[in-house]
């Protein structure tokens, strides 16, 4: 791809090829706007939007619009190499962030919890938003969507670590009581 090719032209040509955008390094600028060093400034709502994008051409524009605030026309006029690098980098970062959220679920259910049906208590994205709203005393779920994803992740991480600690403490206390009662 020529460094002077616009994204609009590149996209028109790419439609007729089997080109796939893979993981890319972060570009410094796209369309004259500086690219942030990470995606920590995104809200959980923006992260969810980026996580649920399809493989459509419009999704490519949406990535740049969400991260940099560029208009559709500004994205078309930007250099294709920069836009493609940004899209590849953002896609990889979103995957990394989603894995971070998955890694917070460290408390393995006990046999009794499984028998009681703990697996039926997995409510997906809405469940996470509702959990955070309840945790923080927020009655408007739309307000939660505006919260930085990193804040929600840290709260989940802390709550899950606390849950593991409390479970371990209860187990140790039960064992201690059992020993004392002998």
C-alpha positions in Angstrom: 0.0 0.0 0.0 1.4 3.4 -1.0 1.9 5.8 1.9 -0.2 8.5 0.0 -3.2 6.3 -0.6 -6.3 7.6 1.2 -8.5 5.2 3.2 -11.4 5.8 0.9 -9.4 4.6 -2.1 -7.8 1.7 -0.2 -11.3 0.6 0.9 -12.6 0.6 -2.7 -9.6 -1.5 -3.8 -9.7 -3.8 -0.8 -13.3 -4.8 -1.5 -12.0 -6.7 -4.5 -9.2 -8.5 -2.7 -9.0 -10.9 0.2 -7.1 -8.4 2.4 -7.5 -8.9 6.1 -6.5 -6.4 8.7 -4.3 -8.2 11.3 -2.6 -7.1 14.5 -0.8 -3.8 13.8 1.5 -1.5 15.8 -0.1 1.7 17.0 0.4 4.6 14.6 1.4 8.0 16.1 -1.2 10.0 14.2 -4.3 9.4 12.0 -5.8 12.2 10.0 -3.8 14.7 12.0 -5.0 13.5 15.4 -2.6 11.9 17.9 -3.4 8.3 18.7 -3.5 7.7 22.5 -0.9 5.3 24.0 -3.7 3.0 25.2 -7.4 2.7 25.3 -7.8 3.4 29.0 -9.8 6.6 28.2 -12.7 4.6 26.7 -15.9 4.2 28.6 -17.3 0.8 29.2 -20.0 1.7 26.6 -17.5 2.5 24.0 -15.6 -0.7 24.8 -18.8 -2.8 24.4 -19.5 -1.1 21.1 -16.0 -1.9 19.8 -16.3 -5.5 21.1 -19.5 -6.1 19.2 -18.6 -4.6 15.8 -19.1 -6.8 12.7 -16.7 -7.2 9.8 -18.5 -4.5 7.8 -16.9 -1.5 6.2 -18.9 0.8 8.5 -17.4 -0.9 11.5 -13.9 0.2 10.3 -15.1 3.8 10.3 -16.7 3.3 13.7 -13.4 2.2 15.2 -11.7 5.4 14.2 -14.7 7.5 15.1 -14.9 6.0 18.6 -11.2 6.2 19.4 -10.3 9.5 17.7 -13.5 11.3 17.2 -12.9 11.7 13.4 -15.9 12.1 11.1 -16.6 9.7 8.3 -15.2 12.1 5.8 -12.1 12.7 7.8 -11.5 9.0 8.0 -11.9 8.7 4.2 -9.3 11.4 3.6 -6.8 10.0 6.1 -3.8 8.0 4.9 -4.9 4.4 4.5 -1.7 3.0 6.1 -2.4 5.0 9.3 -6.1 4.0 9.4 -5.4 0.3 8.8 -2.7 0.3 11.5 -5.1 2.0 14.0 -7.8 -0.5 13.2 -5.5 -3.5 13.7 -4.1 -2.0 16.9 -7.5 -1.2 18.4 -8.8 -4.7 17.5 -5.9 -6.3 19.3 -6.2 -4.0 22.3 -10.0 -4.7 22.6 -9.2 -8.4 22.6 -6.6 -7.9 25.3 -9.0 -5.8 27.5 -11.7 -8.4 27.1 -9.3 -11.1 28.3 -8.5 -8.9 31.3 -12.2 -8.9 32.2 -12.4 -12.7 31.7 -9.4 -13.1 34.0 -11.1 -11.5 37.0 -13.4 -14.5 37.4 -10.9 -16.5 39.5 -13.4 -17.9 42.1 -14.1 -21.4 41.0 -17.5 -22.6 42.1 -17.7 -25.3 44.7 -19.5 -28.6 44.1 -22.4 -27.3 46.2 -22.6 -24.0 44.3 -22.7 -26.0 41.0 -25.5 -28.2 42.4 -27.4 -25.1 43.5 -27.2 -23.7 39.9 -24.6 -21.0 40.1 -24.1 -21.3 36.4 -27.6 -19.9 35.8 -26.4 -16.6 37.4 -24.2 -15.6 34.5 -25.9 -12.6 32.9 -23.3 -11.4 30.5 -22.7 -7.7 29.7 -25.9 -6.5 31.2 -25.1 -8.5 34.4 -21.8 -6.7 34.7 -23.3 -3.3 34.2 -26.1 -4.1 36.7 -23.5 -5.4 39.2 -21.5 -2.1 38.9 -24.6 0.0 39.2 -25.7 -1.8 42.4 -22.2 -1.7 43.8 -21.9 2.0 43.3 -25.5 2.9 44.1 -26.3 4.1 40.5 -29.9 3.8 39.4 -29.3 4.8 35.8 -27.6 2.1 33.7 -26.8 4.6 31.0 -24.6 6.4 33.5 -22.7 3.2 34.0 -22.1 3.0 30.2 -20.2 6.4 30.5 -17.9 5.0 33.3 -14.3 4.3 32.2 -13.8 0.6 31.6 -10.7 0.5 33.7 -12.6 1.6 36.8 -15.1 -1.2 36.3 -12.4 -3.7 35.7 -10.5 -2.7 38.9 -13.7 -3.0 41.0 -14.4 -6.4 39.5 -10.8 -7.5 40.2 -11.0 -6.3 43.8 -14.4 -7.9 44.5 -13.3 -11.2 43.0 -10.1 -11.2 45.1 -12.2 -10.4 48.2 -14.6 -13.2 47.4 -11.7 -15.7 47.1 -10.3 -14.5 50.4 -13.7 -14.8 52.2 -14.2 -18.3 50.8 -10.7 -19.3 51.9 -11.3 -17.8 55.4 -14.6 -19.6 55.8 -13.0 -22.8 54.8 -10.2 -22.3 57.3 -12.6 -21.3 60.1 -14.7 -24.4 59.4 -11.7 -26.6 59.6 -10.6 -24.9 62.8 -14.0 -25.4 64.4 -14.0 -29.0 63.3 -10.5 -29.6 65.0 -11.6 -27.9 68.2 -14.8 -29.9 68.5 -12.9 -33.2 68.5 
